[in-house]
């Protein structure tokens, strides 16, 4: 039986977007609804939560030490998590009262991709944007319900994107030089009985690991054959995202949420909101950094 084990016991409302920072051996993650950015030291098992003014849907490491690019309900923000200095770069969202950024990742050439959703999704009103090295925003897609997990194939020719609102995993032809996507294709339609696809990551074999919200699990998925290879059981219903970390990049770290669970469910699954880990025999990939144009206060 493939069972994830507890790594950090915590009551996060909506833990999301985990990224492994190899130099510090820390797992960075966000609690979107509680407006915190978190740094979890994998050696000491100590988590540092930084309170912020923003709902941080996603973030990226950058080419500047201690500086992140955040995707928030107030747009893209450059943020030093040590000094807590920040600069709002640009905001393509017209109404922060009901729209926010959700999941996102940086591509192999340093562009930050991030999608939007409504706080209370009512239809295909979300978009997918890129923030390039000149801090310019381009809308890449529209009519997304809940723009979610993003990953690139190892040859950088394919991009994968989840739209959780319609239970779908899409693939696109990706141009890493220009930074565009085309040929949108439905790769897999998930059955609601097994949960909703959420955050994703990719391993050394070009296979995906997909967090299943409401499914108590992570799915190991082959995008070439659309075969579900294995399932990793998680003792929390709302599994939100996954990433590889650890000294050999062979440990899968899994975030979960308490949001949306009834009191009865919380009593039945008291570890909801915690971070879990699962040892694999596969090596994952490190996140790409966003190539920022360094602003004066961040030099």
N, C-alpha and C positions, 0 to 999 in steps of 0.2 A: 504494500500500500504506500503510495506517495503522499506523505503528510508533511506539511510545513510545520516548523516549530517556532515557538515564540522567541523573538529577538529583543524587542523593546515593549514592555507593557506600559501602555499609555492610553488615555481616553480622548483621542483626536476626534473632532467632529467630522472632518472630511480630509483625511491624510491623502496626499496626492503627489505626483510628479517627482518620485525619488530619482536622484542622480548621485553616482559614486564619485567622490573627489579623491583621486588616488594619492596626490601628494600628502594629504592630511589624514588619510584613511577614515574619512567621514562620509556618512550618507546624509546628503541634503534632501529635505522634503518640505512641502508646504501643507499647512492646515488651512485650506481655502476659506472656510466659513469663520474660523476663529482668527483669521488675519495674522497668522504667525509664519515665520520662516524658521526652519529647524535644522540644527546640525547635530547629527548623532554619531558620536565617536565609537567606531566598531571595536576598538580595543578596550576602552574603559567602560563601555556601555552607558555612557552619560550623554543625555540629550540636552542641548541648549536651545531654548525657544526664544526667538526674537519677535517681540510684538511690533507690528507695522500698522500703518493706516489703511492698508490695501487688502483686497481679496486677491491673493496671488494665485492665478490659475496655473502658471508654468514659469519656469526660469531657466536660464542658461549660464554656465560658467563662461568667462570671457578671457581674452588674451591679457587682461590686467589682473594682478593678484588681488584677491579679496573683493573683487567687483563682479556683480551679477547683472544680467539683463533680466528684468522681470516683465511678465505679461499680466496685467492687472485690470480691475474694473475702471481704472483711470488711464489705461493705455500702457505704453512701453516705458519703463523706468529703469535708469541706470542706478545701481544701488551698491554701496560699499557696506558689507555686513559687519565690518569691524568698527568703522567710525560712524556708521548709519547716515552718512551723507548720501544724498540722492539727487537725481535730476530727471524730470519728466522729459522724455525725448520727443514723443509724439503720441497722439491719441486718435485713432481712427473710429473710436466708439462715440456715437453722438448722444447717447443717453445712458449714463452709468447707473441710473436708478433701476434698470431692468436687464441690462446687458453686461457681460463680463467676458474676459478671456478665460479659456479653459486650458486644455492640454497643449503642449508645444515642444518642439525640439529644434536644435541647430543642425543644419545640413553640413555635408563634408566640406563645403567652401565657405563656411562661416556666416551663413544667413540664418536668421531665427524665424522659424515657422510657428505660428500660433493661431488657434481657431477660437471662435467666440460662440457663446450660447446665451440664452435668456436665463435669468435666475430661476424663473418658473417656465420651462420650455412649453411653448404653445404651437409651434410649427417650424417650418424650415426657414428660420430667420437669422441663422448663424452664417459666419463667413470665415474663410481661411486667408490669413495674411502672411506676407514675408516682410521682415525688417532687414534691409541690406547693410553693407558696411558703411554706406554714406548716411545711415539713419533714415533712409527713405522707405516708405511703406507701399507695398503693392498688394491689391486684393487678388488672390489666386483662384478662389472659389466662392460661390454663394449657395444659398438654399441648403444649408446644413442645419440639422436640428440640434444635435449636441456634438460639435466637433471634438474629437477625442484623440486617442493614441496615434502617434506617428513613428514610422521607422523607415530606414532605407536598406535595400539589398546591399550585399557586400561589394558588388560591382558598381554601385551607385546609379544603376540604370532604372531602378524601380523604387517608387515610394508607396508606402502603405499608409492608409488613413482609416480610422474608425469613425463612423457616425452612430453613436450609441442610440440616438432617438429612433432610428429605423433598423436597429439590430444588424448593422452591416459593416463588413470589412471591404474596402475598396483598394484597388491598385492602380497606379498611374505610371506612364512612361515619364521618367525624370531626366531633365537635362541639367547636370551638375554645373556646367559652365555658365549657362544663362540664368539658371535658377527658376525653371518653369516646369509645370506638369501638363500632361496631355493624355488622351486615350483613357479616360476614366472608365474603369471596368469593375463591376461587382465581383469580388473574389469569393466571398462566402456570406451566406445569409444565416444568421444564428437563430436557433429556436428559443423563444422566450422562456420555455420551461427550464432551460439550462443556464439562465442568467443573461445579462446584457454585456456585450464586449465593451471594455473600458481602455485602460492604458496598455501599451505593448512595448516589447523590446525584442531584439534579434540576437541570435547566437552565432558561433563560428561556422555553423553548417547552413546558414541562411534560413534558419527556421525561427518562427515567432513564438513568443510566450505572451499570452493574452489574459489579462485580468478580467474576471467575470463578475460584474456587479449583480448581486442577488443569487449568485451561483455557488458560493462557498468554495471557489476554486480558481486556479490558473490553468489554462489550456496550453499544451505544447502542440504547435500547429505547423504543418508543412505547407507553405504557400504554393509550392510547385504542384503538389498532388491534391491539395485541399483536404488532406487527411489529418485527423486529430490523433497525434501520436500517443499522448499520455495526458493525464490530469493530475494536478497537485491539489490535494484537499487542504483548505484553510479553515480554521475554527472561528470564522466570522463570515456572515452572509455577504456583506458588501465589500468585495475585493476591488480595489480601485486602480492599482498600477503596479508595475514590476520593473526592476533593473538588476543588472549584474554588478557585483562588487567583490571585495575581498582581495587578498594578495595575488590570487591567480585568476580573478574575475570568474570564478566558478560557483559563487554563491548567489542565489536569486533572492533579492530582497523584495518584500511584498507589503504594500500599504493597504490599509482598510479604513472603513468609516463607521461611525455610529449614526450619522445622519440618515433619516428615513426609516429607522427601526422603531418598533413599538417597545413599550416598557417590558412587555412579555419577552420579546426577542432579545432585548438587552440582558435580561435576567438569564435567558437560555444560553446566550453567547456573550459572556461578560468581557471577553478579550477583544471585542469589536472596537476598532479605533487604534489597535496596536499595530506594530510592525513585526512581520514574520520573516523567516529565512528558510531556504531550502538548498541543501548542498547538491549540486549537479556534477556530472562528469564532462560537462560542456563549458567552453570558455565563452564569455560574453564579449561585448564591445564597450569601449569607453565613449562617453558623450563628446561630441565635437564642441569646441568653444566658439562663441560668437566673437567675431572680429570687430571690436568697437573702434570708433574714431574717438580717441581719448580726449575728453573735455578737460578744461583747465583744472577744475577742482579734483580731478581724478589722476592727474599726472604725478 
